[in-house]
Amino acid sequence: MSIRLNNLTLAYERHPAVHHLTATIAQGDWLAIVGPNGAGKSTLLNAMAGLTAINEGSIEGLCPNTVAYLPQQAQLDNSFPLTVFELVVMGLWAKLGFSKSLSGLQHKQCVDAIAVVGLQGFEHRMINTLSGGQLQRCLFARVLLQDQPVILLDEPFNAIDLKTLTDLTQVIKRWHQNNRTVIMVTHDLDYVQKHCPQTLLLSRECIGHGTTKDILTTGNLKKARQLSEAFDERAHLCMQGAA
């Protein structure tokens, strides 16, 4: 099922963040959301995940039980006393809830997901002992277990090594080949041009949406930068939208 953004307006801390965005994301797309700092990229992704209020317009084709969301590492408290296995198991939260224990099949699914991201032997390591790349592998394993048709990734490749980048890109490619919709926020335009078939260029409003080679042009990037630089930080507060 496609995702439709209909005249979507969002706010961050009640200031305008995304303005009147209309776009359709087809099922199975691998879409990169790019733009200058402060362009509204993460705000848009959070709205798709149901974490940000919509001030105007709507998002159609999404509901919480069809979305797997990987936030930025900076939003996570890795000091919490969890092992790699325990963090990955959280991907089964919708099925387990508070009280259910793992079945033999579910335990195998966790072990397999950890192996897919290259963390065999790390199951009992505390997450506060992991490097940035190892923690990101762990978070990808959790998303694997969520097993949803729509996958939202917020800056998934910040501060990781090249080997981890390569391995996790292969995970995303398998999702894409299996007709899952992958929507990722990133600042790495070289990566987008190399890997992502579709791009949405955002600078609080939509500069372009379509095939990456058609969107990431010198003219479009210049326009995005100019709009970002011209943004008035003293703009009027947005009215509070519905949650």
N, C-alpha and C positions, 0 to 999 in steps of 0.2 A: 504494500500500500504506500502511495506517495505521501510526503509530508508537505503541507501547504501553509505558508506564512502569508496571512492576509492582512495587509495594511498594518503591520505590527509596529507598535510603539512601546518602548521599554524605558525605564528609568533606573539609574544607579544612585542610591542615596537621595532619591527624589529629584535628581537632575537629569535632563535628557541624555539618553545613552544610545538608543536606536530609534530612528524615525521612519515611520510609514514604509516598512519593508514588506515587499510582496515578492515571493519566490516559491517555486515548486521544486522539491527534491525528490527525484524518482527513486522507487525501491531499488536497492542494489547499488546506488551511487556511492562513490568514495569522494566526498566533498571536503575541501579545505576551506576554512573561514580565515581569511587573512586581512591585514590592515594595520595602520599605525598603532602605536601604543595609545590606549584610551579610546579606541575606535568602537567599542561596544561588543567585541568578539566574545569574551567570556560571559558577558551579560546575556547575549543571545543564546549561547549554549546552555546557560543555567535556566533560561526560560523554557527551552526544549526539554530540560530535565525536570521541569515543574518546580524549580527552586526560586524563581524570580517572578514577581507579580507582572501581569500584563496590563499596561495602562490603556491601550487601545488596540483594536484588531483582534486577531485570533491565530491559534496554531491548530491545524487539523491533521489528523492522521497519526497522532501520538497519544499514548496513555501510559501511565507509570509502569504497568506490567509488561510493556514491550520495549523498555529502554534499559540499557546498561550504561552506566556513567562512570568515567574515570576522571576525578578532579585533579587539579594541579597538586603536586607534592606539598607545596607550601601550605595547603589547606589541611594537611594531615598531621596528627600528633603521633610521631613515630616513637615517642617515649612511653607510650602505653605498653604494658607488659604482655605482648602477644608474640607467639612464634609465627614463623612463616606459614605453617600449616593452618594455624588458627585464623590468620588473616585471610588466607585463601578460602577457607570454609565459609566465610561470610558471604561469598558469592552464592551460596545455597540458602541464604536467609529466608527468601520468600517461601521456600519449601519446608524449612526446618522450624522457623519461628524460635520461641524461647525453649520449648520443652523436648522437641524430638531429637533423638540421637541419630548419628550417621548410620545408614545401612551399609552393607558390604560394598554394594555398587557405588554408592556416593563416596565412600572412602577411596575407592579406586579412581573415581572421576577426579578427586582432589589430587591424588598422586600423579595421575596422568597430566593434569593441567600444569602442575609444578614442573613436570618433565618437559612439556612442550615449550615452556619459557626458559629452560636451561638451568633450573635450580635444583636438580636432583642432589640429594644429600644435605640440603639446607632446611629440610622440613622442620627441624627442632631448633633452628637458630632463632634468637630473639630479633625482632625487626629493627630494634635500635642499634644492632651491630652490623646492619647491612649498609653497603655503599648506595649511592643514589641510583646507580644502574640496577643493582640487585633488588632494591625496593620497587623500582618501576616494573621489573620482571614479575615480582610478586603481585603487584596490582593488576597487571595484565592477566595473570592466572585467575585472579578473582573475577575479572570480567568474563573470561572464558567460561567459568562455571555458571555465570548468570544466564548464558545461553539465550540472548535476546536478539530479535531481528534488527534492532536499531542500537548502534554503539556510538556514544558520545565521548570524545577524548579531548581534554583540555590541556594543551601544551604537553603532549605525552613524551617529548624527547628533550626536555630541558635538562642540562647538566648530566648527560649520560655518555658513556664511551661509545666508540664507533661499532664495536662488536655487539653491544646491546641494541644500538640503533638498527643494525642490520637484522638481528634476530627478531626484534619486535616488528619490524617492517614485514617480515615474512608472515607473522601472525595476522597482521592487518590484511595482507594480500589473500590469505586463506579465507578470512571473513568476506572479503570482496568477491572472491571466486564463488563463494557459497550464497551469493545474492543477499548478504546482509548489508544494510545501509550504514556506512561509516561516515561520521561527521566529526572533523577534528579541527580545533583551533591551533594555529601554529604561527610563529613569526619567521620560520625558515623557508624563504621563497625558493631557494635552490632545491630543497627537498620536495616542495610542492610541484615544481616544474618537472622534476624527475619521476615522481611517483603518482601524484594525485590527478585523476582524469578531469575532475570538476573543481571549480573554485568560485567562492563568493567573496568579492572584494568589498570590504565594509569600511566606511569612515563616518560612523554614526548614521549614515544613510547608505543605500546600496550604490556602489560605483559600477559594479558589473557582476553578472552571474552567468556562468556557462562553462564551456571547455576552457581548461587552464591556459592553453596557448592563446586563446582569444581574449582572455580577461587580464592576464598579467603582462600588459603592454606598458611601454614607457609612459604613454599618455595617461592611462588609467592610474598608474602608481603615482604620477605627479599630481593628478587631481585629488587622489586620496590624501596625499601629504598636505596639499594646500587646504583642503577642507578641515583636516585635523588641526593645522596651525591656526586657522581662523576661528576655531570654536571658542565661544564666549563662556568662560567658566562661571560668569555671573548670570547666566541664563536663568529665567524664571523656573521655580520649582514646578515639577509635574504634579498634577492631581493624583492622589492615592488611587491605584487601580485595584481591581478585584484580585484576590489570591488565586 
